[in-house]
C-alpha cells in the first residue's frame, strides 16, 4: 500500500531558509538522528525543497538567503 501524500504550503522565503538549514545539517555530524529513518526523511525533504528552489544556483544566492532570513526572522522586541 502506498503512503498517502500530505501537502504543506511554504513561502519562497521558507523554502530557501529551510533548504539551507537542511543542507547544512546533512553536511555535519553534529545532528544526532535517533533512527536512520529520520535521516532519510530529512534527505527527502531537502531534495524536495531543492527542486522547489529556483534561486539555488543564482549568482546572488547568499544575498537572497540573507534577505529571506531577514523577512522571516521575528522582529526585535
PDB file with one MODEL, atoms N, CA, C and O in Angstrom:
MODEL        1
ATOM      1  N   UNK A   1       0.846  -1.183   0.000  1.00  0.00           N
ATOM      2  CA  UNK A   1       0.000   0.000   0.000  1.00  0.00           C
ATOM      3  C   UNK A   1       0.890   1.244   0.000  1.00  0.00           C
ATOM      4  O   UNK A   1       1.880   1.306   0.729  1.00  0.00           O
ATOM      5  N   UNK A   2       0.538   2.213  -0.804  1.00  0.00           N
ATOM      6  CA  UNK A   2       1.283   3.451  -0.911  1.00  0.00           C
ATOM      7  C   UNK A   2       0.881   4.403   0.210  1.00  0.00           C
ATOM      8  O   UNK A   2      -0.299   4.556   0.528  1.00  0.00           O
ATOM      9  N   UNK A   3       1.886   5.033   0.797  1.00  0.00           N
ATOM     10  CA  UNK A   3       1.618   6.030   1.834  1.00  0.00           C
ATOM     11  C   UNK A   3       0.868   7.207   1.232  1.00  0.00           C
ATOM     12  O   UNK A   3       1.199   7.644   0.130  1.00  0.00           O
ATOM     13  N   UNK A   4      -0.137   7.730   1.931  1.00  0.00           N
ATOM     14  CA  UNK A   4      -0.817   8.920   1.415  1.00  0.00           C
ATOM     15  C   UNK A   4       0.127  10.123   1.464  1.00  0.00           C
ATOM     16  O   UNK A   4       0.964  10.226   2.360  1.00  0.00           O
ATOM     17  N   UNK A   5      -0.011  11.020   0.507  1.00  0.00           N
ATOM     18  CA  UNK A   5       0.796  12.232   0.444  1.00  0.00           C
ATOM     19  C   UNK A   5       0.125  13.334   1.256  1.00  0.00           C
ATOM     20  O   UNK A   5      -1.101  13.428   1.300  1.00  0.00           O
ATOM     21  N   UNK A   6       0.930  14.155   1.890  1.00  0.00           N
ATOM     22  CA  UNK A   6       0.437  15.305   2.632  1.00  0.00           C
ATOM     23  C   UNK A   6       1.113  16.535   2.047  1.00  0.00           C
ATOM     24  O   UNK A   6       2.334  16.567   1.894  1.00  0.00           O
ATOM     25  N   UNK A   7       0.327  17.532   1.727  1.00  0.00           N
ATOM     26  CA  UNK A   7       0.862  18.761   1.157  1.00  0.00           C
ATOM     27  C   UNK A   7       0.887  19.853   2.217  1.00  0.00           C
ATOM     28  O   UNK A   7      -0.021  19.965   3.041  1.00  0.00           O
ATOM     29  N   UNK A   8       1.941  20.652   2.178  1.00  0.00           N
ATOM     30  CA  UNK A   8       2.012  21.828   3.033  1.00  0.00           C
ATOM     31  C   UNK A   8       2.392  23.012   2.144  1.00  0.00           C
ATOM     32  O   UNK A   8       3.026  22.843   1.102  1.00  0.00           O
ATOM     33  N   UNK A   9       2.003  24.182   2.561  1.00  0.00           N
ATOM     34  CA  UNK A   9       2.336  25.385   1.807  1.00  0.00           C
ATOM     35  C   UNK A   9       3.455  26.117   2.511  1.00  0.00           C
ATOM     36  O   UNK A   9       3.415  26.315   3.725  1.00  0.00           O
ATOM     37  N   UNK A  10       4.451  26.515   1.748  1.00  0.00           N
ATOM     38  CA  UNK A  10       5.575  27.289   2.251  1.00  0.00           C
ATOM     39  C   UNK A  10       5.770  28.495   1.352  1.00  0.00           C
ATOM     40  O   UNK A  10       5.513  28.436   0.150  1.00  0.00           O
ATOM     41  N   UNK A  11       6.221  29.579   1.940  1.00  0.00           N
ATOM     42  CA  UNK A  11       6.575  30.730   1.119  1.00  0.00           C
ATOM     43  C   UNK A  11       7.921  30.440   0.465  1.00  0.00           C
ATOM     44  O   UNK A  11       8.638  29.529   0.879  1.00  0.00           O
ATOM     45  N   UNK A  12       8.253  31.211  -0.544  1.00  0.00           N
ATOM     46  CA  UNK A  12       9.557  31.059  -1.194  1.00  0.00           C
ATOM     47  C   UNK A  12      10.680  31.307  -0.187  1.00  0.00           C
ATOM     48  O   UNK A  12      11.716  30.644  -0.236  1.00  0.00           O
ATOM     49  N   UNK A  13      10.478  32.258   0.724  1.00  0.00           N
ATOM     50  CA  UNK A  13      11.476  32.515   1.762  1.00  0.00           C
ATOM     51  C   UNK A  13      11.654  31.294   2.665  1.00  0.00           C
ATOM     52  O   UNK A  13      12.780  30.925   2.997  1.00  0.00           O
ATOM     53  N   UNK A  14      10.560  30.677   3.056  1.00  0.00           N
ATOM     54  CA  UNK A  14      10.637  29.484   3.917  1.00  0.00           C
ATOM     55  C   UNK A  14      11.351  28.341   3.210  1.00  0.00           C
ATOM     56  O   UNK A  14      12.142  27.626   3.824  1.00  0.00           O
ATOM     57  N   UNK A  15      11.075  28.167   1.928  1.00  0.00           N
ATOM     58  CA  UNK A  15      11.752  27.117   1.155  1.00  0.00           C
ATOM     59  C   UNK A  15      13.255  27.362   1.148  1.00  0.00           C
ATOM     60  O   UNK A  15      14.041  26.439   1.362  1.00  0.00           O
ATOM     61  N   UNK A  16      13.644  28.582   0.906  1.00  0.00           N
ATOM     62  CA  UNK A  16      15.059  28.929   0.833  1.00  0.00           C
ATOM     63  C   UNK A  16      15.755  28.696   2.174  1.00  0.00           C
ATOM     64  O   UNK A  16      16.811  28.065   2.225  1.00  0.00           O
ATOM     65  N   UNK A  17      15.169  29.200   3.249  1.00  0.00           N
ATOM     66  CA  UNK A  17      15.777  29.084   4.581  1.00  0.00           C
ATOM     67  C   UNK A  17      15.789  27.635   5.056  1.00  0.00           C
ATOM     68  O   UNK A  17      16.800  27.178   5.589  1.00  0.00           O
ATOM     69  N   UNK A  18      14.702  26.908   4.878  1.00  0.00           N
ATOM     70  CA  UNK A  18      14.659  25.504   5.300  1.00  0.00           C
ATOM     71  C   UNK A  18      15.609  24.642   4.490  1.00  0.00           C
ATOM     72  O   UNK A  18      16.257  23.753   5.042  1.00  0.00           O
ATOM     73  N   UNK A  19      15.703  24.890   3.185  1.00  0.00           N
ATOM     74  CA  UNK A  19      16.639  24.130   2.369  1.00  0.00           C
ATOM     75  C   UNK A  19      18.061  24.338   2.871  1.00  0.00           C
ATOM     76  O   UNK A  19      18.807  23.375   3.047  1.00  0.00           O
ATOM     77  N   UNK A  20      18.433  25.581   3.098  1.00  0.00           N
ATOM     78  CA  UNK A  20      19.796  25.883   3.546  1.00  0.00           C
ATOM     79  C   UNK A  20      20.090  25.199   4.874  1.00  0.00           C
ATOM     80  O   UNK A  20      21.173  24.643   5.055  1.00  0.00           O
ATOM     81  N   UNK A  21      19.147  25.232   5.797  1.00  0.00           N
ATOM     82  CA  UNK A  21      19.323  24.590   7.104  1.00  0.00           C
ATOM     83  C   UNK A  21      19.468  23.073   6.958  1.00  0.00           C
ATOM     84  O   UNK A  21      20.378  22.476   7.532  1.00  0.00           O
ATOM     85  N   UNK A  22      18.577  22.457   6.194  1.00  0.00           N
ATOM     86  CA  UNK A  22      18.658  21.002   5.997  1.00  0.00           C
ATOM     87  C   UNK A  22      19.951  20.609   5.295  1.00  0.00           C
ATOM     88  O   UNK A  22      20.566  19.600   5.639  1.00  0.00           O
ATOM     89  N   UNK A  23      20.358  21.392   4.329  1.00  0.00           N
ATOM     90  CA  UNK A  23      21.608  21.109   3.626  1.00  0.00           C
ATOM     91  C   UNK A  23      22.786  21.177   4.594  1.00  0.00           C
ATOM     92  O   UNK A  23      23.682  20.334   4.557  1.00  0.00           O
ATOM     93  N   UNK A  24      22.773  22.188   5.458  1.00  0.00           N
ATOM     94  CA  UNK A  24      23.857  22.353   6.422  1.00  0.00           C
ATOM     95  C   UNK A  24      23.902  21.197   7.419  1.00  0.00           C
ATOM     96  O   UNK A  24      24.981  20.689   7.723  1.00  0.00           O
ATOM     97  N   UNK A  25      22.740  20.774   7.935  1.00  0.00           N
ATOM     98  CA  UNK A  25      22.768  19.676   8.910  1.00  0.00           C
ATOM     99  C   UNK A  25      23.105  18.345   8.254  1.00  0.00           C
ATOM    100  O   UNK A  25      23.635  17.450   8.911  1.00  0.00           O
ATOM    101  N   UNK A  26      22.807  18.205   6.975  1.00  0.00           N
ATOM    102  CA  UNK A  26      23.148  16.946   6.304  1.00  0.00           C
ATOM    103  C   UNK A  26      24.647  16.841   6.056  1.00  0.00           C
ATOM    104  O   UNK A  26      25.166  15.746   5.841  1.00  0.00           O
ATOM    105  N   UNK A  27      25.350  17.982   6.087  1.00  0.00           N
ATOM    106  CA  UNK A  27      26.791  18.010   5.849  1.00  0.00           C
ATOM    107  C   UNK A  27      27.611  17.902   7.131  1.00  0.00           C
ATOM    108  O   UNK A  27      28.838  17.838   7.066  1.00  0.00           O
ATOM    109  N   UNK A  28      26.967  17.879   8.283  1.00  0.00           N
ATOM    110  CA  UNK A  28      27.684  17.868   9.555  1.00  0.00           C
ATOM    111  C   UNK A  28      27.322  16.641  10.377  1.00  0.00           C
ATOM    112  O   UNK A  28      26.277  16.026  10.166  1.00  0.00           O
ATOM    113  N   UNK A  29      28.169  16.302  11.289  1.00  0.00           N
ATOM    114  CA  UNK A  29      27.882  15.166  12.179  1.00  0.00           C
ATOM    115  C   UNK A  29      27.366  15.655  13.519  1.00  0.00           C
ATOM    116  O   UNK A  29      27.274  14.869  14.462  1.00  0.00           O
ATOM    117  N   UNK A  30      27.026  16.940  13.632  1.00  0.00           N
ATOM    118  CA  UNK A  30      26.558  17.492  14.893  1.00  0.00           C
ATOM    119  C   UNK A  30      25.113  17.127  15.193  1.00  0.00           C
ATOM    120  O   UNK A  30      24.679  17.218  16.341  1.00  0.00           O
ATOM    121  N   UNK A  31      24.377  16.723  14.198  1.00  0.00           N
ATOM    122  CA  UNK A  31      22.982  16.342  14.391  1.00  0.00           C
ATOM    123  C   UNK A  31      22.921  14.852  14.697  1.00  0.00           C
ATOM    124  O   UNK A  31      23.536  14.038  14.007  1.00  0.00           O
ATOM    125  N   UNK A  32      22.184  14.511  15.722  1.00  0.00           N
ATOM    126  CA  UNK A  32      22.028  13.103  16.084  1.00  0.00           C
ATOM    127  C   UNK A  32      20.637  12.644  15.693  1.00  0.00           C
ATOM    128  O   UNK A  32      19.633  13.178  16.165  1.00  0.00           O
ATOM    129  N   UNK A  33      20.594  11.654  14.829  1.00  0.00           N
ATOM    130  CA  UNK A  33      19.327  11.040  14.455  1.00  0.00           C
ATOM    131  C   UNK A  33      19.126   9.821  15.348  1.00  0.00           C
ATOM    132  O   UNK A  33      20.056   9.041  15.553  1.00  0.00           O
ATOM    133  N   UNK A  34      17.940   9.654  15.869  1.00  0.00           N
ATOM    134  CA  UNK A  34      17.632   8.508  16.712  1.00  0.00           C
ATOM    135  C   UNK A  34      17.498   7.251  15.862  1.00  0.00           C
ATOM    136  O   UNK A  34      17.822   6.149  16.303  1.00  0.00           O
ATOM    137  N   UNK A  35      17.019   7.435  14.651  1.00  0.00           N
ATOM    138  CA  UNK A  35      16.790   6.314  13.744  1.00  0.00           C
ATOM    139  C   UNK A  35      17.179   6.762  12.338  1.00  0.00           C
ATOM    140  O   UNK A  35      17.020   7.935  12.003  1.00  0.00           O
ATOM    141  N   UNK A  36      17.678   5.859  11.523  1.00  0.00           N
ATOM    142  CA  UNK A  36      18.082   6.206  10.167  1.00  0.00           C
ATOM    143  C   UNK A  36      16.903   6.730   9.353  1.00  0.00           C
ATOM    144  O   UNK A  36      17.099   7.487   8.402  1.00  0.00           O
ATOM    145  N   UNK A  37      15.688   6.340   9.712  1.00  0.00           N
ATOM    146  CA  UNK A  37      14.505   6.834   9.010  1.00  0.00           C
ATOM    147  C   UNK A  37      14.380   8.352   9.140  1.00  0.00           C
ATOM    148  O   UNK A  37      13.894   9.008   8.219  1.00  0.00           O
ATOM    149  N   UNK A  38      14.809   8.917  10.264  1.00  0.00           N
ATOM    150  CA  UNK A  38      14.784  10.371  10.431  1.00  0.00           C
ATOM    151  C   UNK A  38      15.741  11.040   9.449  1.00  0.00           C
ATOM    152  O   UNK A  38      15.420  12.065   8.848  1.00  0.00           O
ATOM    153  N   UNK A  39      16.913  10.447   9.297  1.00  0.00           N
ATOM    154  CA  UNK A  39      17.889  10.977   8.347  1.00  0.00           C
ATOM    155  C   UNK A  39      17.341  10.881   6.923  1.00  0.00           C
ATOM    156  O   UNK A  39      17.485  11.822   6.142  1.00  0.00           O
ATOM    157  N   UNK A  40      16.724   9.771   6.585  1.00  0.00           N
ATOM    158  CA  UNK A  40      16.156   9.585   5.249  1.00  0.00           C
ATOM    159  C   UNK A  40      15.065  10.619   4.998  1.00  0.00           C
ATOM    160  O   UNK A  40      15.008  11.202   3.915  1.00  0.00           O
ATOM    161  N   UNK A  41      14.196  10.857   5.986  1.00  0.00           N
ATOM    162  CA  UNK A  41      13.128  11.849   5.833  1.00  0.00           C
ATOM    163  C   UNK A  41      13.716  13.249   5.640  1.00  0.00           C
ATOM    164  O   UNK A  41      13.202  14.029   4.838  1.00  0.00           O
ATOM    165  N   UNK A  42      14.788  13.573   6.366  1.00  0.00           N
ATOM    166  CA  UNK A  42      15.444  14.869   6.211  1.00  0.00           C
ATOM    167  C   UNK A  42      16.042  15.002   4.815  1.00  0.00           C
ATOM    168  O   UNK A  42      15.914  16.051   4.183  1.00  0.00           O
ATOM    169  N   UNK A  43      16.688  13.958   4.335  1.00  0.00           N
ATOM    170  CA  UNK A  43      17.255  13.984   2.988  1.00  0.00           C
ATOM    171  C   UNK A  43      16.167  14.159   1.932  1.00  0.00           C
ATOM    172  O   UNK A  43      16.329  14.926   0.983  1.00  0.00           O
ATOM    173  N   UNK A  44      15.052  13.439   2.105  1.00  0.00           N
ATOM    174  CA  UNK A  44      13.948  13.540   1.141  1.00  0.00           C
ATOM    175  C   UNK A  44      13.349  14.944   1.135  1.00  0.00           C
ATOM    176  O   UNK A  44      13.030  15.486   0.077  1.00  0.00           O
ATOM    177  N   UNK A  45      13.200  15.527   2.322  1.00  0.00           N
ATOM    178  CA  UNK A  45      12.673  16.881   2.401  1.00  0.00           C
ATOM    179  C   UNK A  45      13.650  17.871   1.772  1.00  0.00           C
ATOM    180  O   UNK A  45      13.235  18.786   1.061  1.00  0.00           O
ATOM    181  N   UNK A  46      14.933  17.694   2.029  1.00  0.00           N
ATOM    182  CA  UNK A  46      15.945  18.552   1.414  1.00  0.00           C
ATOM    183  C   UNK A  46      15.867  18.482  -0.108  1.00  0.00           C
ATOM    184  O   UNK A  46      15.946  19.507  -0.786  1.00  0.00           O
ATOM    185  N   UNK A  47      15.713  17.275  -0.640  1.00  0.00           N
ATOM    186  CA  UNK A  47      15.616  17.105  -2.095  1.00  0.00           C
ATOM    187  C   UNK A  47      14.357  17.769  -2.650  1.00  0.00           C
ATOM    188  O   UNK A  47      14.395  18.385  -3.715  1.00  0.00           O
ATOM    189  N   UNK A  48      13.253  17.646  -1.933  1.00  0.00           N
ATOM    190  CA  UNK A  48      12.009  18.273  -2.391  1.00  0.00           C
ATOM    191  C   UNK A  48      12.133  19.799  -2.375  1.00  0.00           C
ATOM    192  O   UNK A  48      11.674  20.473  -3.296  1.00  0.00           O
ATOM    193  N   UNK A  49      12.757  20.336  -1.323  1.00  0.00           N
ATOM    194  CA  UNK A  49      12.947  21.777  -1.252  1.00  0.00           C
ATOM    195  C   UNK A  49      13.912  22.262  -2.327  1.00  0.00           C
ATOM    196  O   UNK A  49      13.739  23.344  -2.888  1.00  0.00           O
ATOM    197  N   UNK A  50      14.923  21.456  -2.607  1.00  0.00           N
ATOM    198  CA  UNK A  50      15.885  21.815  -3.655  1.00  0.00           C
ATOM    199  C   UNK A  50      15.187  21.943  -5.009  1.00  0.00           C
ATOM    200  O   UNK A  50      15.468  22.869  -5.770  1.00  0.00           O
ATOM    201  N   UNK A  51      14.281  21.015  -5.306  1.00  0.00           N
ATOM    202  CA  UNK A  51      13.594  21.069  -6.600  1.00  0.00           C
ATOM    203  C   UNK A  51      12.593  22.217  -6.659  1.00  0.00           C
ATOM    204  O   UNK A  51      12.200  22.645  -7.745  1.00  0.00           O
ATOM    205  N   UNK A  52      12.175  22.723  -5.482  1.00  0.00           N
ATOM    206  CA  UNK A  52      11.225  23.841  -5.444  1.00  0.00           C
ATOM    207  C   UNK A  52      11.930  25.181  -5.295  1.00  0.00           C
ATOM    208  O   UNK A  52      11.280  26.211  -5.113  1.00  0.00           O
ATOM    209  N   UNK A  53      13.260  25.173  -5.373  1.00  0.00           N
ATOM    210  CA  UNK A  53      14.050  26.364  -5.103  1.00  0.00           C
ATOM    211  C   UNK A  53      14.727  26.864  -6.381  1.00  0.00           C
ATOM    212  O   UNK A  53      15.855  26.466  -6.673  1.00  0.00           O
ATOM    213  N   UNK A  54      14.059  27.726  -7.142  1.00  0.00           N
ATOM    214  CA  UNK A  54      14.635  28.172  -8.412  1.00  0.00           C
ATOM    215  C   UNK A  54      15.861  29.071  -8.261  1.00  0.00           C
ATOM    216  O   UNK A  54      16.590  29.279  -9.231  1.00  0.00           O
ATOM    217  N   UNK A  55      16.100  29.603  -7.073  1.00  0.00           N
ATOM    218  CA  UNK A  55      17.227  30.517  -6.875  1.00  0.00           C
ATOM    219  C   UNK A  55      18.488  29.816  -6.390  1.00  0.00           C
ATOM    220  O   UNK A  55      19.493  30.470  -6.113  1.00  0.00           O
ATOM    221  N   UNK A  56      18.444  28.509  -6.287  1.00  0.00           N
ATOM    222  CA  UNK A  56      19.556  27.752  -5.703  1.00  0.00           C
ATOM    223  C   UNK A  56      20.890  28.034  -6.376  1.00  0.00           C
ATOM    224  O   UNK A  56      21.911  28.125  -5.695  1.00  0.00           O
ATOM    225  N   UNK A  57      20.905  28.172  -7.675  1.00  0.00           N
ATOM    226  CA  UNK A  57      22.156  28.386  -8.391  1.00  0.00           C
ATOM    227  C   UNK A  57      22.299  29.823  -8.898  1.00  0.00           C
ATOM    228  O   UNK A  57      23.118  30.098  -9.775  1.00  0.00           O
ATOM    229  N   UNK A  58      21.509  30.724  -8.348  1.00  0.00           N
ATOM    230  CA  UNK A  58      21.606  32.132  -8.737  1.00  0.00           C
ATOM    231  C   UNK A  58      22.924  32.706  -8.239  1.00  0.00           C
ATOM    232  O   UNK A  58      23.418  32.325  -7.177  1.00  0.00           O
ATOM    233  N   UNK A  59      23.476  33.604  -8.998  1.00  0.00           N
ATOM    234  CA  UNK A  59      24.737  34.227  -8.625  1.00  0.00           C
ATOM    235  C   UNK A  59      24.655  35.011  -7.331  1.00  0.00           C
ATOM    236  O   UNK A  59      25.659  35.190  -6.641  1.00  0.00           O
ATOM    237  N   UNK A  60      23.451  35.481  -6.999  1.00  0.00           N
ATOM    238  CA  UNK A  60      23.262  36.252  -5.772  1.00  0.00           C
ATOM    239  C   UNK A  60      22.551  35.444  -4.690  1.00  0.00           C
ATOM    240  O   UNK A  60      21.814  35.994  -3.872  1.00  0.00           O
ATOM    241  N   UNK A  61      22.784  34.131  -4.697  1.00  0.00           N
ATOM    242  CA  UNK A  61      22.104  33.225  -3.763  1.00  0.00           C
ATOM    243  C   UNK A  61      22.281  33.660  -2.308  1.00  0.00           C
ATOM    244  O   UNK A  61      21.307  33.695  -1.556  1.00  0.00           O
ATOM    245  N   UNK A  62      23.499  33.988  -1.903  1.00  0.00           N
ATOM    246  CA  UNK A  62      23.736  34.340  -0.500  1.00  0.00           C
ATOM    247  C   UNK A  62      22.992  35.612  -0.108  1.00  0.00           C
ATOM    248  O   UNK A  62      22.511  35.723   1.020  1.00  0.00           O
ATOM    249  N   UNK A  63      22.892  36.569  -1.022  1.00  0.00           N
ATOM    250  CA  UNK A  63      22.135  37.788  -0.743  1.00  0.00           C
ATOM    251  C   UNK A  63      20.649  37.471  -0.621  1.00  0.00           C
ATOM    252  O   UNK A  63      19.959  38.010   0.244  1.00  0.00           O
ATOM    253  N   UNK A  64      20.168  36.600  -1.485  1.00  0.00           N
ATOM    254  CA  UNK A  64      18.753  36.200  -1.420  1.00  0.00           C
ATOM    255  C   UNK A  64      18.457  35.451  -0.128  1.00  0.00           C
ATOM    256  O   UNK A  64      17.409  35.650   0.487  1.00  0.00           O
ATOM    257  N   UNK A  65      19.383  34.590   0.280  1.00  0.00           N
ATOM    258  CA  UNK A  65      19.216  33.849   1.532  1.00  0.00           C
ATOM    259  C   UNK A  65      19.165  34.811   2.712  1.00  0.00           C
ATOM    260  O   UNK A  65      18.305  34.678   3.583  1.00  0.00           O
ATOM    261  N   UNK A  66      20.069  35.767   2.747  1.00  0.00           N
ATOM    262  CA  UNK A  66      20.084  36.750   3.834  1.00  0.00           C
ATOM    263  C   UNK A  66      18.780  37.529   3.874  1.00  0.00           C
ATOM    264  O   UNK A  66      18.205  37.728   4.943  1.00  0.00           O
ATOM    265  N   UNK A  67      18.313  37.968   2.713  1.00  0.00           N
ATOM    266  CA  UNK A  67      17.062  38.721   2.651  1.00  0.00           C
ATOM    267  C   UNK A  67      15.884  37.869   3.124  1.00  0.00           C
ATOM    268  O   UNK A  67      15.009  38.361   3.837  1.00  0.00           O
ATOM    269  N   UNK A  68      15.858  36.598   2.732  1.00  0.00           N
ATOM    270  CA  UNK A  68      14.785  35.697   3.162  1.00  0.00           C
ATOM    271  C   UNK A  68      14.827  35.509   4.674  1.00  0.00           C
ATOM    272  O   UNK A  68      13.786  35.534   5.332  1.00  0.00           O
ATOM    273  N   UNK A  69      16.018  35.323   5.226  1.00  0.00           N
ATOM    274  CA  UNK A  69      16.147  35.181   6.681  1.00  0.00           C
ATOM    275  C   UNK A  69      15.660  36.444   7.383  1.00  0.00           C
ATOM    276  O   UNK A  69      14.964  36.368   8.396  1.00  0.00           O
ATOM    277  N   UNK A  70      16.024  37.595   6.848  1.00  0.00           N
ATOM    278  CA  UNK A  70      15.598  38.869   7.449  1.00  0.00           C
ATOM    279  C   UNK A  70      14.086  38.998   7.439  1.00  0.00           C
ATOM    280  O   UNK A  70      13.502  39.492   8.404  1.00  0.00           O
ATOM    281  N   UNK A  71      13.442  38.562   6.362  1.00  0.00           N
ATOM    282  CA  UNK A  71      11.968  38.684   6.286  1.00  0.00           C
ATOM    283  C   UNK A  71      11.265  37.702   7.211  1.00  0.00           C
ATOM    284  O   UNK A  71      10.182  38.000   7.714  1.00  0.00           O
ATOM    285  N   UNK A  72      11.857  36.547   7.441  1.00  0.00           N
ATOM    286  CA  UNK A  72      11.227  35.519   8.274  1.00  0.00           C
ATOM    287  C   UNK A  72      11.455  35.767   9.764  1.00  0.00           C
ATOM    288  O   UNK A  72      10.576  35.515  10.588  1.00  0.00           O
ATOM    289  N   UNK A  73      12.623  36.254  10.089  1.00  0.00           N
ATOM    290  CA  UNK A  73      13.024  36.435  11.493  1.00  0.00           C
ATOM    291  C   UNK A  73      11.991  37.245  12.266  1.00  0.00           C
ATOM    292  O   UNK A  73      11.410  38.193  11.738  1.00  0.00           O
ATOM    293  N   UNK A  74      11.768  36.865  13.523  1.00  0.00           N
ATOM    294  CA  UNK A  74      10.885  37.648  14.395  1.00  0.00           C
ATOM    295  C   UNK A  74      11.462  39.046  14.580  1.00  0.00           C
ATOM    296  O   UNK A  74      12.679  39.196  14.687  1.00  0.00           O
ATOM    297  N   UNK A  75      10.626  40.055  14.619  1.00  0.00           N
ATOM    298  CA  UNK A  75      11.145  41.407  14.829  1.00  0.00           C
ATOM    299  C   UNK A  75      11.742  41.511  16.241  1.00  0.00           C
ATOM    300  O   UNK A  75      11.308  40.833  17.172  1.00  0.00           O
ATOM    301  N   UNK A  76      12.746  42.379  16.365  1.00  0.00           N
ATOM    302  CA  UNK A  76      13.331  42.625  17.679  1.00  0.00           C
ATOM    303  C   UNK A  76      12.288  43.248  18.584  1.00  0.00           C
ATOM    304  O   UNK A  76      11.456  44.053  18.165  1.00  0.00           O
ATOM    305  N   UNK A  77      12.364  42.850  19.824  1.00  0.00           N
ATOM    306  CA  UNK A  77      11.387  43.410  20.779  1.00  0.00           C
ATOM    307  C   UNK A  77      11.898  44.673  21.390  1.00  0.00           C
ATOM    308  O   UNK A  77      11.215  45.282  22.213  1.00  0.00           O
TER     309      UNK A  77
ENDMDL
END
